[in-house]
C-alpha cells in the first residue's frame, strides 16, 4: 500500500510578515495569498521490515532508521524526521515499517513557502495512512507547531494555512495562535486576468530566511518605530488588495504591490539588495506597475504585475539578469491525500 499527498505552494500578494510573532500577537496581522500549481509531494510506502526510510528526493538525501527510533532532526531530512518524531509521540508507535519520500516543485528558500508546505504534505500522507482525525485548521496548526515549537524554525503562519486550505484567502492572525481563513469569492474573469498579468520570476538565488525573520522579530521586540509602522502599512495593504480583487479594480493591483514593496524594505535589512533593486527598476521601466519579493526577501522568487500586454516587454527586460520565469496557474484545492 502507498499513501500519497500533495499541497500547493503559494504566492503572497499583500501583508507579508504580519503573520510573524510577536507582531501579530500584539497588533493582529493580515495577509492575502493565493495557491499556485506548484506542489510539495509526500509518499509513504509500507515495508515488510521494521525500519523507517526517510528520503528527500530533490535533496538527494536518504537515511534508514530502526522502526520507532527517536531521530535527531538535522540537515536536509530535518522536516521529515521532525514530523516522524512528533507523529509517533502524539499518536503512538508505528505498527509497520515504511518509506517516506518527498519532493517539492520549487527550490528550498525560494520564497514560495516550500518548507511549511512540505510539512503539510507530510502530515497529510500520515493522516491518510493512520486515519488521523485532523481537520483543515488542525492540520495547519499541527504543521506550524512542529516547525516553530519542535524544530525551532523561524517563520510565520500563512504558509501552513495556505497549503492546507488552498485558493485565494484573506487571513487574519491574532494572539494565542488564533487564525481565521477567509476564502475570497473572486469572479473568474478577474482571476484569469490576474493570472495573465502576473509574472513569477526566479532570481536564481535562494536565501536563508531565518536571519531576516529574526531581525524582523527583534525590531518588534525593541519597538523599532519605522519597522512596526511598515508592518502596519503592510496589514493595510492586505485590506486594499482584498477590496481591489473583489471589486475587479485590477489596474490598482500593481500600484498596491508597489506600495507594499516600498514598505517591506523598512521591516528589516537584507530584504532587498542591489541586484533585486535593478531587476525591479528594469521591470517597471518595461511596463510593470509593481511587484514584490516573495517570502521573507533577500532572493528567491519575485512577482511582477504587468497590465495589458506588457508582460512580453518585461520578460525581455529581465532576460539579461540570469533568472528564469516559472509558468503557473491559480489552484482552488489545498492539501489532497489518497492511497493506492
C-alpha positions as CSV (number, residue, x, y, z in Angstrom):
1,X,0.0,0.0,0.0
2,X,1.2,3.5,-0.8
3,X,-0.2,6.7,0.8
4,X,0.3,9.9,-1.1
5,X,-0.4,13.6,-0.6
6,X,0.3,16.9,-2.3
7,X,-0.1,20.5,-1.1
8,X,0.2,23.7,-3.2
9,X,2.8,26.4,-2.8
10,X,1.6,30.0,-2.6
11,X,2.4,33.5,-3.7
12,X,1.8,36.2,-1.2
13,X,0.1,39.2,-2.6
14,X,-0.1,41.5,0.4
15,X,0.6,41.7,4.1
16,X,3.7,39.6,4.1
17,X,5.4,39.5,7.5
18,X,2.4,40.5,9.6
19,X,1.8,36.8,10.4
20,X,5.0,36.6,12.4
21,X,5.0,36.8,16.2
22,X,5.2,38.9,18.2
23,X,3.8,41.5,15.7
24,X,0.5,39.5,15.1
25,X,0.2,38.8,18.8
26,X,0.4,42.5,19.7
27,X,-1.3,44.2,16.8
28,X,-3.0,41.5,14.8
29,X,-1.9,40.5,11.3
30,X,-3.5,40.2,7.9
31,X,-2.3,38.6,4.7
32,X,-3.7,37.9,1.3
33,X,-2.2,35.0,-0.6
34,X,-3.1,32.5,-3.4
35,X,-2.0,29.0,-4.0
36,X,-0.5,28.1,-7.4
37,X,0.1,25.0,-9.5
38,X,3.4,24.1,-7.9
39,X,3.3,21.5,-5.1
40,X,5.1,19.7,-2.3
41,X,4.6,15.9,-2.6
42,X,4.9,13.1,0.0
43,X,4.5,9.4,-0.3
44,X,4.6,6.6,2.3
45,X,5.2,3.1,1.1
46,X,4.6,0.3,3.6
47,X,7.6,-2.0,4.1
48,X,7.8,-5.6,5.4
49,X,10.8,-4.9,7.6
50,X,10.9,-2.9,10.9
51,X,12.7,0.2,9.5
52,X,11.9,3.8,8.7
53,X,13.4,5.0,5.4
54,X,13.3,8.8,5.0
55,X,14.2,10.2,1.6
56,X,14.2,13.8,0.3
57,X,14.3,13.1,-3.4
58,X,15.0,16.6,-4.6
59,X,17.8,17.0,-2.0
60,X,19.3,13.6,-2.9
61,X,19.3,12.5,0.8
62,X,18.2,9.2,2.2
63,X,18.6,7.5,5.6
64,X,17.3,4.3,7.2
65,X,16.5,4.1,10.9
66,X,15.1,1.3,13.2
67,X,11.3,1.4,13.5
68,X,10.2,4.0,16.1
69,X,13.7,5.3,16.7
70,X,14.0,8.8,18.0
71,X,15.7,10.6,15.2
72,X,17.8,13.7,15.6
73,X,16.3,16.2,13.2
74,X,19.1,17.9,11.2
75,X,20.2,18.7,7.7
76,X,18.1,18.1,4.6
77,X,16.0,15.5,6.4
78,X,15.1,17.7,9.4
79,X,11.5,18.3,8.3
80,X,10.9,14.6,7.6
81,X,12.4,13.4,10.8
82,X,10.8,16.1,12.9
83,X,7.4,15.1,11.5
84,X,8.0,11.4,12.1
85,X,9.2,12.1,15.7
86,X,6.1,14.2,16.6
87,X,3.5,12.0,14.9
88,X,4.9,9.0,16.8
89,X,5.0,10.9,20.1
90,X,1.4,12.3,19.6
91,X,-0.3,9.3,18.0
92,X,1.7,6.3,19.2
93,X,4.3,4.0,17.8
94,X,4.2,2.9,14.2
95,X,3.0,-0.6,13.7
96,X,4.8,-1.3,10.4
97,X,7.9,-0.2,8.6
98,X,7.6,2.5,5.9
99,X,9.5,4.5,3.4
100,X,8.6,8.2,3.4
101,X,9.7,10.1,0.3
102,X,9.2,13.8,-0.6
103,X,10.0,16.3,-3.3
104,X,9.0,19.9,-4.0
105,X,8.4,21.6,-7.3
106,X,10.5,24.7,-6.3
107,X,13.8,25.1,-4.6
108,X,14.0,25.4,-0.8
109,X,14.5,29.0,0.2
110,X,12.8,30.4,-2.9
111,X,10.1,32.3,-1.1
112,X,7.0,30.2,-2.0
113,X,6.5,28.6,1.4
114,X,8.3,25.4,0.4
115,X,9.3,24.1,3.9
116,X,5.9,24.7,5.5
117,X,4.0,23.3,2.5
118,X,6.2,20.2,2.6
119,X,5.4,19.8,6.3
120,X,1.7,20.0,5.5
121,X,2.1,17.4,2.8
122,X,3.9,15.0,5.1
123,X,1.2,15.3,7.8
124,X,-1.4,14.7,5.0
125,X,0.3,11.5,4.0
126,X,0.5,10.2,7.6
127,X,-3.1,11.3,8.3
128,X,-4.1,9.2,5.3
129,X,-2.0,6.2,6.5
130,X,-3.1,6.4,10.1
131,X,-6.6,7.8,9.7
132,X,-5.8,10.7,11.9
133,X,-8.7,12.9,13.0
134,X,-7.4,16.2,11.6
135,X,-9.5,18.9,10.1
136,X,-8.0,21.7,8.0
137,X,-7.3,24.1,10.9
138,X,-5.9,21.2,12.9
139,X,-3.5,20.2,10.1
140,X,-2.3,23.7,9.5
141,X,-1.7,24.4,13.2
142,X,0.0,21.0,13.7
143,X,2.4,21.8,10.9
144,X,3.1,25.2,12.5
145,X,3.7,23.6,15.9
146,X,6.2,21.1,14.5
147,X,8.1,23.7,12.7
148,X,8.1,26.5,15.2
149,X,7.9,24.8,18.6
150,X,9.6,21.5,18.0
151,X,12.1,22.2,15.2
152,X,12.6,25.9,16.3
153,X,12.5,27.2,12.8
154,X,11.8,30.9,12.4
155,X,8.8,32.0,10.4
156,X,5.2,33.0,10.2
157,X,1.9,31.2,10.0
158,X,0.5,31.9,6.5
159,X,2.2,29.1,4.6
160,X,0.8,26.2,6.6
161,X,-2.8,27.6,6.2
162,X,-2.4,28.4,2.5
163,X,-1.1,24.9,1.8
164,X,-3.9,23.2,3.7
165,X,-6.9,25.3,2.6
166,X,-5.9,26.3,-1.0
167,X,-7.4,29.0,-3.1
168,X,-7.3,32.8,-2.7
169,X,-7.6,33.7,1.0
170,X,-7.6,36.7,3.2
171,X,-6.1,35.5,6.5
172,X,-6.2,37.1,9.9
173,X,-3.7,36.3,12.7
174,X,-4.1,37.1,16.4
175,X,-2.6,36.2,19.8
176,X,-2.9,32.7,21.2
177,X,-2.3,31.2,17.8
178,X,-5.8,32.3,16.6
179,X,-6.1,32.2,12.8
180,X,-9.1,33.0,10.7
181,X,-9.0,31.9,7.0
182,X,-11.5,33.9,4.8
183,X,-11.8,32.3,1.3
184,X,-12.5,35.1,-1.3
185,X,-15.1,34.6,-3.9
186,X,-13.5,36.4,-6.8
187,X,-15.1,36.4,-10.2
188,X,-13.4,34.0,-12.6
189,X,-12.6,36.7,-15.2
190,X,-10.7,38.7,-12.6
191,X,-8.7,35.7,-11.6
192,X,-7.9,34.9,-15.2
193,X,-6.7,38.4,-15.8
194,X,-4.7,38.4,-12.6
195,X,-3.1,35.2,-13.7
196,X,-2.3,36.6,-17.1
197,X,-0.8,39.8,-15.8
198,X,1.4,38.3,-13.0
199,X,4.9,37.1,-13.9
200,X,6.7,34.7,-11.5
201,X,10.4,35.2,-11.8
202,X,13.1,33.1,-10.1
203,X,16.2,35.2,-9.4
204,X,18.3,32.1,-9.4
205,X,19.4,32.9,-5.8
206,X,17.9,31.1,-2.8
207,X,18.3,32.5,0.6
208,X,18.1,31.6,4.3
209,X,15.0,33.4,5.6
210,X,15.7,32.8,9.3
211,X,18.1,35.8,9.7
212,X,15.7,38.2,8.1
213,X,12.8,37.0,10.1
214,X,14.8,37.1,13.4
215,X,15.7,40.7,12.7
216,X,12.1,41.5,12.0
217,X,11.1,39.9,15.3
218,X,13.8,41.9,17.1
219,X,12.6,45.1,15.6
220,X,9.1,44.5,17.1
221,X,10.5,43.4,20.5
222,X,12.7,46.6,20.7
223,X,9.8,48.8,19.5
224,X,11.6,49.9,16.3
225,X,9.0,52.5,15.2
226,X,10.0,52.5,11.5
227,X,9.7,48.7,11.2
228,X,6.5,48.5,13.1
229,X,4.9,51.3,11.1
230,X,5.9,49.5,7.9
231,X,4.1,46.3,9.2
232,X,1.0,48.4,10.0
233,X,1.0,49.6,6.4
234,X,1.5,46.1,5.0
235,X,-1.5,45.0,7.0
236,X,-3.5,47.8,5.4
237,X,-2.1,46.7,2.1
238,X,-3.8,43.3,2.5
239,X,-7.1,45.0,3.0
240,X,-6.5,47.2,0.0
241,X,-5.7,44.1,-2.1
242,X,-8.8,42.3,-0.9
243,X,-11.1,45.1,-2.0
244,X,-9.3,45.6,-5.3
245,X,-9.7,41.9,-6.2
246,X,-13.3,41.5,-5.0
247,X,-14.4,44.7,-7.0
248,X,-12.3,43.9,-10.0
249,X,-10.1,47.0,-9.8
250,X,-7.3,45.2,-11.5
251,X,-5.5,48.4,-12.6
252,X,-4.9,49.0,-8.9
253,X,-3.1,45.7,-8.2
254,X,0.3,46.8,-9.5
255,X,0.3,50.0,-7.5
256,X,-0.8,48.1,-4.4
257,X,2.1,45.7,-4.9
258,X,4.5,48.6,-5.4
259,X,3.2,50.3,-2.2
260,X,3.9,47.1,-0.3
261,X,7.4,46.6,-1.8
262,X,8.3,50.1,-0.6
263,X,7.0,49.3,2.9
264,X,8.6,45.9,3.2
265,X,12.1,47.3,2.7
266,X,11.7,49.1,6.0
267,X,10.9,45.9,8.0
268,X,14.5,44.6,8.2
269,X,17.9,44.7,6.5
270,X,18.6,42.5,3.5
271,X,15.0,42.1,2.4
272,X,16.2,43.8,-0.8
273,X,19.6,44.2,-2.3
274,X,21.3,46.0,-5.2
275,X,20.5,43.2,-7.7
276,X,16.9,43.0,-6.7
277,X,16.5,46.7,-7.0
278,X,18.0,46.6,-10.5
279,X,15.6,43.9,-11.5
280,X,12.6,45.8,-10.0
281,X,13.6,49.0,-11.8
282,X,14.0,47.2,-15.1
283,X,10.6,45.5,-14.8
284,X,8.9,48.8,-14.1
285,X,10.7,50.6,-16.9
286,X,9.4,47.9,-19.3
287,X,5.8,48.3,-18.2
288,X,5.2,46.5,-14.9
289,X,3.3,48.7,-12.5
290,X,4.5,47.0,-9.4
291,X,5.8,43.8,-7.8
292,X,7.3,42.2,-4.7
293,X,9.8,39.8,-3.4
294,X,8.1,36.5,-2.4
295,X,8.5,35.3,1.1
296,X,10.9,36.9,3.6
297,X,13.0,38.5,1.0
298,X,16.7,38.5,0.0
299,X,16.2,36.4,-3.1
300,X,14.2,33.5,-4.4
301,X,11.1,34.4,-6.5
302,X,9.8,37.8,-7.4
303,X,6.4,38.6,-8.9
304,X,5.6,41.5,-11.2
305,X,2.2,42.8,-12.3
306,X,2.2,43.6,-16.0
307,X,-1.1,45.2,-17.2
308,X,-2.3,44.9,-20.8
309,X,0.3,43.1,-22.9
310,X,3.4,44.5,-21.1
311,X,4.4,41.1,-19.8
312,X,6.2,40.4,-23.0
313,X,8.3,43.5,-22.7
314,X,9.0,42.8,-19.0
315,X,10.2,39.2,-19.9
316,X,12.7,40.7,-22.4
317,X,13.9,43.3,-19.9
318,X,14.7,40.7,-17.3
319,X,16.4,38.2,-19.6
320,X,19.8,39.7,-19.0
321,X,19.7,39.1,-15.2
322,X,20.2,35.4,-15.5
323,X,16.9,34.3,-13.8
324,X,14.0,32.4,-15.3
325,X,10.3,32.6,-15.4
326,X,8.1,29.9,-13.9
327,X,4.7,29.3,-15.6
328,X,1.9,28.8,-13.0
329,X,-1.9,28.8,-12.6
330,X,-4.0,29.5,-9.6
331,X,-5.4,26.5,-7.7
332,X,-8.6,26.1,-5.7
333,X,-7.8,22.9,-3.8
334,X,-5.4,22.7,-0.8
335,X,-4.0,19.6,0.7
336,X,-5.1,16.4,-1.1
337,X,-4.4,12.9,0.1
338,X,-5.1,9.4,-1.3
339,X,-3.9,5.8,-1.3
340,X,-3.2,3.2,-3.9
